C-alpha cells in the first residue's frame, strides 16, 4: 500500500500504529516510481483522538466518518488505484487540539519534525521529488519545516487556506529550502472570517500584518489562487479543470471539499514540469477580490420574464 501514517512524536517522527521507526520501512516503500506527497492537517485534529484522528478521516482512503468536511486526500491525490507510479503518500499527524494559541505554537514544533521526516526520505531516495499539501495551521507546519531543510528538499507546496501571517511565510520562503520550492497559495473569500480570527487572536509579527488569505510575498516560485474568483474558475475550466463554484459565503474547508479541486492539485503535484506556475499565472486574473467581498455581496436575484415573453440566447 503506497500510503503510510506518521505522527510527530516526543523526540521525532513515529509511525501512527507504533510499529517502529518510519525510516526503517522507507527503503521498501520507495522502490517504485512517482513522487512522495506529504499531507498535513490543520486545527482540531490530533492522532489517536477518539473522534478527530486525521488518519481515520482525511488521511484515509476510506474515511470512517461521514461529514461534509471529511474527504479522502490520498484518494483525491491519486493513491490507492494500484498504478505503478503512484509514489508514496504520507499522512503527517500532529497535536492540533486545545486552544488556538497552544495549537499555533505546536505547529512550529511539528514543522521541525516534518523536516526530520523529509530528511529520512532524502537519505533513502534523494532523487525522488517530495511535495506537500497542507490545510489551515498545517500550512504553518510546512512553512516552519523550511528553516530546518536544505535547498531543494521540497519541490511543490500547496497551502490550503493557510493559517499563518504573511511576514512569517515570507521569512520561511527566504530560507534556502524556501527559495528552492514552489508555493501554490490557495485562498478564498469564503475563509475571510477565519483569517480575521487568526489576526485577532494571534499576535502578528509586525504591525498591520495579515494572513496568507490577503498577503504573501510575490515571486516566480509563488502562485496565489483565489479559488472562489469567477475569473479564476473560468481560466481553470479552460485549462481542463472543472471546479464547482462556491456554495457558501463562509467556509474554512472549501479548498479541499469543493468538487473538482483535487484533480487540479493532483496534476500540479504529479505533472509539475508539464504544468509550470508561469503558464498558470499568465492565464489567471491579475487581481484578487478584497476581504469581505463575498460575505457582503448581494444575493443574485432572477426576475421572472413578463407574460408572453420568450427568453433569447
C-alpha positions as CSV (number, residue, x, y, z in Angstrom):
1,X,0.0,0.0,0.0
2,X,1.7,3.3,-1.1
3,X,0.3,5.2,1.9
4,X,1.7,5.4,5.4
5,X,0.7,7.3,8.5
6,X,3.3,9.2,10.6
7,X,3.0,11.4,13.7
8,X,5.1,14.0,15.4
9,X,6.3,12.1,18.5
10,X,8.1,13.0,21.7
11,X,11.5,13.0,20.1
12,X,10.9,12.6,16.4
13,X,8.6,11.2,13.8
14,X,6.9,7.9,14.7
15,X,4.6,5.6,12.9
16,X,1.0,6.0,13.8
17,X,0.5,2.3,14.5
18,X,3.5,2.3,16.8
19,X,5.3,-0.3,14.7
20,X,8.8,1.1,14.7
21,X,10.8,3.9,13.2
22,X,9.4,5.4,9.9
23,X,13.0,5.3,8.5
24,X,13.2,1.5,8.7
25,X,10.4,0.9,6.2
26,X,11.2,3.6,3.7
27,X,13.6,1.6,1.6
28,X,10.9,-1.0,0.7
29,X,8.2,1.6,0.3
30,X,10.2,3.7,-2.1
31,X,11.2,1.1,-4.6
32,X,8.6,2.2,-7.1
33,X,8.2,5.3,-9.1
34,X,6.3,8.6,-8.5
35,X,6.5,11.4,-6.1
36,X,6.4,11.5,-2.3
37,X,3.4,13.6,-1.2
38,X,3.2,14.8,2.4
39,X,-0.3,15.6,3.7
40,X,-0.6,17.9,6.8
41,X,-3.9,18.6,8.6
42,X,-5.0,21.7,10.4
43,X,-6.6,22.8,13.7
44,X,-8.7,20.4,15.8
45,X,-7.2,17.2,14.5
46,X,-4.9,15.0,16.7
47,X,-3.6,11.5,16.2
48,X,-5.4,8.8,18.3
49,X,-8.2,11.2,19.2
50,X,-11.5,9.3,19.6
51,X,-13.4,11.3,17.0
52,X,-10.8,13.6,15.4
53,X,-7.9,11.5,14.3
54,X,-6.8,12.6,10.9
55,X,-5.7,9.1,9.9
56,X,-9.2,7.8,10.3
57,X,-10.6,10.8,8.3
58,X,-8.9,12.9,5.7
59,X,-5.8,10.8,5.5
60,X,-7.7,7.6,5.0
61,X,-8.6,6.0,1.6
62,X,-11.9,5.1,3.3
63,X,-12.8,7.8,5.9
64,X,-14.6,6.4,8.9
65,X,-16.7,9.5,9.5
66,X,-19.5,10.9,7.3
67,X,-19.2,14.7,7.4
68,X,-19.2,17.5,4.9
69,X,-15.6,18.4,5.8
70,X,-14.2,14.9,5.5
71,X,-12.8,14.0,2.1
72,X,-10.1,11.4,1.4
73,X,-7.0,13.4,0.5
74,X,-5.0,10.2,-0.6
75,X,-7.7,9.2,-3.0
76,X,-8.0,12.7,-4.4
77,X,-4.2,12.8,-4.9
78,X,-4.2,9.6,-6.9
79,X,-3.3,6.9,-4.3
80,X,-4.9,3.6,-3.9
81,X,-5.6,2.9,-7.5
82,X,-2.8,0.4,-7.9
83,X,-0.8,2.4,-10.5
84,X,2.9,1.6,-10.6
85,X,3.8,5.3,-10.5
86,X,1.6,6.3,-7.6
87,X,4.6,7.1,-5.4
88,X,4.3,7.3,-1.7
89,X,1.6,9.2,0.3
90,X,2.4,10.2,3.9
91,X,-0.3,11.5,6.2
92,X,1.5,13.5,8.9
93,X,-0.4,13.9,12.2
94,X,0.4,16.4,14.9
95,X,-1.4,17.6,18.1
96,X,-3.6,20.5,16.8
97,X,-6.2,20.5,19.6
98,X,-6.6,22.7,22.6
99,X,-6.8,26.5,22.3
100,X,-5.6,28.3,19.2
101,X,-2.5,29.7,21.0
102,X,-1.4,26.2,22.0
103,X,-2.1,24.8,18.5
104,X,-0.3,27.7,16.8
105,X,2.9,27.0,18.9
106,X,2.6,23.3,18.4
107,X,2.5,23.8,14.6
108,X,6.0,25.3,14.6
109,X,7.3,22.4,16.8
110,X,5.7,19.9,14.4
111,X,7.4,21.6,11.5
112,X,10.8,20.6,12.9
113,X,9.7,17.0,13.0
114,X,8.3,17.2,9.5
115,X,11.7,18.3,8.4
116,X,13.2,15.2,10.1
117,X,10.8,13.1,8.1
118,X,11.8,14.8,4.8
119,X,15.5,14.1,5.6
120,X,14.7,10.5,6.2
121,X,13.1,10.2,2.8
122,X,16.0,12.0,1.1
123,X,18.5,9.7,2.8
124,X,16.8,6.8,1.1
125,X,16.0,8.3,-2.3
126,X,17.4,11.8,-2.9
127,X,16.2,11.6,-6.5
128,X,12.5,11.4,-5.7
129,X,10.5,14.7,-5.7
130,X,8.9,15.5,-2.3
131,X,5.7,17.7,-2.3
132,X,3.4,18.8,0.5
133,X,-0.3,19.6,0.8
134,X,-1.4,21.4,3.9
135,X,-4.6,22.9,5.3
136,X,-5.1,25.8,7.8
137,X,-2.5,25.5,10.6
138,X,-0.9,22.7,8.6
139,X,0.5,25.5,6.3
140,X,2.4,26.8,9.4
141,X,3.8,23.3,10.0
142,X,5.1,23.1,6.4
143,X,6.4,26.6,6.3
144,X,8.2,26.1,9.7
145,X,9.9,23.0,8.3
146,X,11.7,25.0,5.7
147,X,14.1,26.6,8.2
148,X,15.4,23.1,9.0
149,X,15.8,21.8,5.4
150,X,18.5,22.3,2.7
151,X,17.8,23.8,-0.7
152,X,15.7,21.6,-2.9
153,X,14.4,19.4,-0.1
154,X,10.7,20.2,-1.0
155,X,9.6,20.8,-4.6
156,X,5.9,22.0,-4.5
157,X,3.8,23.0,-1.6
158,X,0.1,23.6,-1.9
159,X,-1.2,25.6,1.1
160,X,-5.0,25.5,1.5
161,X,-6.5,28.4,3.4
162,X,-3.2,28.7,5.3
163,X,-3.4,30.0,8.9
164,X,-0.2,31.9,9.0
165,X,0.9,35.5,8.7
166,X,2.4,36.9,5.6
167,X,5.6,38.1,7.3
168,X,6.4,34.7,8.8
169,X,5.7,33.0,5.5
170,X,8.0,35.5,3.7
171,X,10.8,34.7,6.2
172,X,10.3,30.9,5.6
173,X,10.4,31.4,1.9
174,X,13.7,33.3,2.2
175,X,15.5,30.2,3.6
176,X,17.5,28.0,1.2
177,X,14.7,25.4,1.2
178,X,12.0,28.1,0.7
179,X,13.8,29.7,-2.3
180,X,14.1,26.3,-3.9
181,X,10.4,25.4,-3.5
182,X,7.3,26.3,-5.5
183,X,4.3,27.5,-3.5
184,X,0.7,27.5,-4.5
185,X,-1.2,29.6,-2.1
186,X,-4.9,28.6,-2.3
187,X,-7.2,31.3,-0.9
188,X,-10.9,32.0,-0.9
189,X,-13.1,34.9,0.3
190,X,-15.1,32.1,2.0
191,X,-12.3,31.9,4.5
192,X,-12.2,35.7,5.4
193,X,-13.9,35.2,8.8
194,X,-11.2,32.6,9.8
195,X,-8.4,34.7,8.5
196,X,-9.8,37.6,10.6
197,X,-10.0,35.4,13.7
198,X,-6.3,34.5,13.3
199,X,-5.3,38.1,13.1
200,X,-7.4,39.0,16.2
201,X,-6.2,36.1,18.4
202,X,-2.6,35.6,17.5
203,X,-0.1,38.5,17.8
204,X,1.2,39.5,14.4
205,X,5.0,39.5,13.8
206,X,4.7,43.1,12.8
207,X,2.0,45.8,13.0
208,X,-0.6,45.6,10.2
209,X,0.5,42.1,9.0
210,X,-2.3,40.0,7.5
211,X,-2.8,36.3,7.0
212,X,-2.0,34.4,3.8
213,X,-5.5,34.9,2.6
214,X,-4.6,38.5,1.8
215,X,-0.9,38.8,1.7
216,X,2.0,36.7,0.5
217,X,5.3,37.8,-1.0
218,X,5.4,37.6,-4.7
219,X,7.9,35.8,-6.9
220,X,8.4,33.4,-9.8
221,X,8.1,30.5,-7.5
222,X,4.8,31.7,-5.8
223,X,1.3,31.5,-7.2
224,X,-1.8,32.6,-5.4
225,X,-5.1,31.0,-6.5
226,X,-8.3,32.7,-5.2
227,X,-10.5,29.6,-5.7
228,X,-13.8,31.4,-5.5
229,X,-12.9,34.1,-8.0
230,X,-15.2,33.7,-11.1
231,X,-12.3,34.6,-13.4
232,X,-10.0,32.0,-11.8
233,X,-12.6,29.3,-12.1
234,X,-13.2,30.2,-15.8
235,X,-9.5,30.1,-16.5
236,X,-9.1,26.8,-14.8
237,X,-12.1,25.4,-16.7
238,X,-10.5,26.4,-20.0
239,X,-7.3,24.6,-18.8
240,X,-9.4,21.4,-18.3
241,X,-10.1,21.7,-14.5
242,X,-13.9,21.8,-13.9
243,X,-14.1,23.1,-10.3
244,X,-17.5,23.7,-8.8
245,X,-18.4,27.3,-7.8
246,X,-18.6,28.2,-4.1
247,X,-21.7,27.1,-2.3
248,X,-21.3,29.1,0.9
249,X,-20.4,32.6,2.0
250,X,-18.3,31.3,4.9
251,X,-16.4,28.0,4.8
252,X,-12.9,27.1,6.0
253,X,-12.8,23.7,4.3
254,X,-13.8,24.5,0.7
255,X,-10.2,24.5,-0.7
256,X,-10.3,20.7,-0.3
257,X,-14.1,19.9,-0.2
258,X,-15.1,21.7,-3.4
259,X,-15.8,19.2,-6.2
260,X,-13.0,19.2,-8.8
261,X,-10.2,20.8,-6.7
262,X,-8.3,17.6,-6.2
263,X,-8.0,17.0,-9.9
264,X,-6.1,20.3,-10.1
265,X,-3.9,19.5,-7.0
266,X,-3.1,16.0,-8.3
267,X,-2.0,17.4,-11.6
268,X,0.1,20.2,-10.0
269,X,2.0,17.7,-7.9
270,X,2.4,14.9,-10.4
271,X,3.0,16.8,-13.6
272,X,5.0,19.7,-12.3
273,X,7.3,20.3,-15.2
274,X,4.4,20.0,-17.7
275,X,2.3,22.5,-15.7
276,X,4.7,25.4,-14.8
277,X,3.5,28.1,-12.5
278,X,4.3,30.7,-15.1
279,X,1.8,29.3,-17.5
280,X,-0.9,29.2,-14.9
281,X,-0.1,32.7,-13.7
282,X,-0.4,34.0,-17.2
283,X,-3.8,32.5,-17.6
284,X,-5.3,33.7,-14.3
285,X,-6.7,37.1,-13.3
286,X,-4.1,39.6,-12.1
287,X,-6.1,40.7,-9.1
288,X,-7.9,39.1,-6.2
289,X,-11.1,40.3,-4.6
290,X,-10.9,42.3,-1.3
291,X,-11.7,40.9,2.1
292,X,-15.4,40.5,2.9
293,X,-16.4,40.9,-0.7
294,X,-18.1,37.6,-0.7
295,X,-19.8,38.0,2.7
296,X,-21.2,41.4,1.8
297,X,-22.1,40.7,-1.8
298,X,-25.8,40.9,-2.7
299,X,-27.6,37.7,-3.5
300,X,-28.3,37.0,-7.1
301,X,-31.9,37.8,-8.0
302,X,-33.6,36.2,-11.0
303,X,-36.7,38.1,-12.0
304,X,-39.5,36.3,-13.9
305,X,-40.0,37.1,-17.5
306,X,-43.0,39.2,-18.4
307,X,-46.0,37.3,-19.5
308,X,-45.8,36.2,-23.1
309,X,-42.1,36.9,-23.5
310,X,-39.7,34.2,-24.5
311,X,-36.0,34.1,-23.5
312,X,-33.5,35.0,-26.1
313,X,-30.0,33.5,-26.2
